[in-house]
Amino acid sequence: MKEEKVFGLMFSRVYPLLVAKAEKKGRTREEVDELTCWLTGYTKEELEMFLEQELTYGDFFRNAPAPAKNRENITGVICGVRVEQIEDPLMREIRRLDKLVDELAKGKPMEKILRQ
């Protein structure tokens, strides 16, 4: 299977882009952190630590301690592709976070984004 380029990008380079996307639409970094922690099971402190380390984006998702049980409910289109139809499990997790941040940026309430 082909290794996607995004898997090797540094978490410390990608995550600020997600935050900036949300902030451009009036949302906050705290909300992006909440989404990320919910999806992966990491704590806010761990996110902060990862921003200071040499951690790849792929490893960030591969090592997620407690992926959200209902993350399978994250459906829809991101970058022209249906999230639920992405075959590579790691890419699917990455696109799920992209989808959550998109929903946040579009003004969706946090309870709906977190599928509560």
C-alpha positions as CSV (number, residue, x, y, z in Angstrom):
1,M,0.0,0.0,0.0
2,K,1.3,3.5,-0.9
3,E,2.4,5.6,2.1
4,E,0.6,8.9,1.9
5,K,2.7,12.0,2.1
6,V,0.5,13.5,4.8
7,F,1.5,10.6,7.2
8,G,5.1,11.9,7.3
9,L,4.3,15.5,7.9
10,M,5.1,16.8,11.3
11,F,2.1,17.2,13.7
12,S,3.6,20.6,14.7
13,R,3.2,21.8,11.2
14,V,-0.3,20.4,10.4
15,Y,-2.2,21.1,13.6
16,P,-1.7,24.9,13.5
17,L,-3.3,24.9,10.0
18,L,-6.4,23.2,11.4
19,V,-6.5,25.8,14.2
20,A,-6.1,28.7,11.7
21,K,-8.9,27.3,9.5
22,A,-11.3,27.4,12.5
23,E,-10.1,30.7,13.8
24,K,-10.7,32.4,10.4
25,K,-14.3,31.5,10.8
26,G,-14.6,32.9,14.4
27,R,-14.0,29.6,16.3
28,T,-11.3,29.0,18.8
29,R,-8.2,26.8,19.3
30,E,-9.8,25.4,22.4
31,E,-12.7,24.1,20.3
32,V,-10.3,22.5,17.9
33,D,-8.4,21.0,20.8
34,E,-11.7,19.6,22.2
35,L,-12.5,18.0,18.9
36,T,-9.1,16.5,18.6
37,C,-9.0,15.2,22.1
38,W,-12.5,13.7,21.7
39,L,-11.6,12.0,18.4
40,T,-8.2,10.6,19.6
41,G,-8.3,10.3,23.3
42,Y,-5.3,12.5,23.9
43,T,-5.4,15.1,26.6
44,K,-4.9,18.8,26.0
45,E,-1.5,18.5,27.8
46,E,-0.5,15.8,25.4
47,L,-1.5,18.0,22.4
48,E,0.7,20.8,23.7
49,M,3.6,18.4,24.2
50,F,3.3,17.0,20.7
51,L,3.5,20.5,19.2
52,E,7.0,20.6,20.7
53,Q,8.1,17.2,19.6
54,E,9.2,15.5,16.3
55,L,6.0,13.5,15.9
56,T,4.6,12.7,12.5
57,Y,0.9,13.2,11.7
58,G,0.6,9.5,10.9
59,D,2.1,8.5,14.3
60,F,-0.2,11.0,16.0
61,F,-3.2,9.0,14.8
62,R,-1.5,5.5,14.9
63,N,-0.8,6.0,18.6
64,A,-4.1,7.5,19.6
65,P,-4.8,6.1,23.1
66,A,-8.7,6.0,23.0
67,P,-10.3,6.8,19.6
68,A,-13.9,7.9,20.0
69,K,-16.3,5.0,20.0
70,N,-18.8,6.8,17.8
71,R,-16.3,8.2,15.3
72,E,-17.9,5.9,12.7
73,N,-20.8,8.4,12.7
74,I,-18.6,11.0,11.1
75,T,-19.7,10.9,7.5
76,G,-19.8,13.3,4.6
77,V,-17.5,14.7,2.0
78,I,-14.1,16.2,2.6
79,C,-11.8,17.2,-0.3
80,G,-14.3,15.6,-2.7
81,V,-14.2,12.2,-1.1
82,R,-16.7,10.6,1.3
83,V,-15.0,10.0,4.6
84,E,-16.8,6.7,5.2
85,Q,-15.6,5.3,1.9
86,I,-11.8,6.0,2.5
87,E,-10.2,2.5,2.4
88,D,-7.0,3.3,4.3
89,P,-7.9,3.3,8.0
90,L,-5.2,5.9,8.9
91,M,-6.2,8.3,6.1
92,R,-9.8,7.8,7.2
93,E,-8.9,9.0,10.8
94,I,-7.0,12.0,9.4
95,R,-10.0,13.0,7.2
96,R,-12.4,12.5,10.1
97,L,-10.5,15.3,12.0
98,D,-10.6,17.4,8.8
99,K,-14.3,16.9,8.6
100,L,-14.8,17.9,12.3
101,V,-12.8,21.1,11.8
102,D,-14.8,21.8,8.7
103,E,-18.1,21.5,10.6
104,L,-16.7,23.7,13.3
105,A,-15.7,26.3,10.8
106,K,-19.1,26.2,9.3
107,G,-20.7,27.1,12.6
108,K,-22.2,23.8,13.6
109,P,-22.8,23.5,17.4
110,M,-20.2,21.5,19.3
111,E,-22.8,18.9,20.5
112,K,-23.7,18.0,16.9
113,I,-20.1,17.9,15.8
114,L,-19.3,15.5,18.6
115,R,-22.2,13.3,17.6
116,Q,-23.8,13.6,21.1
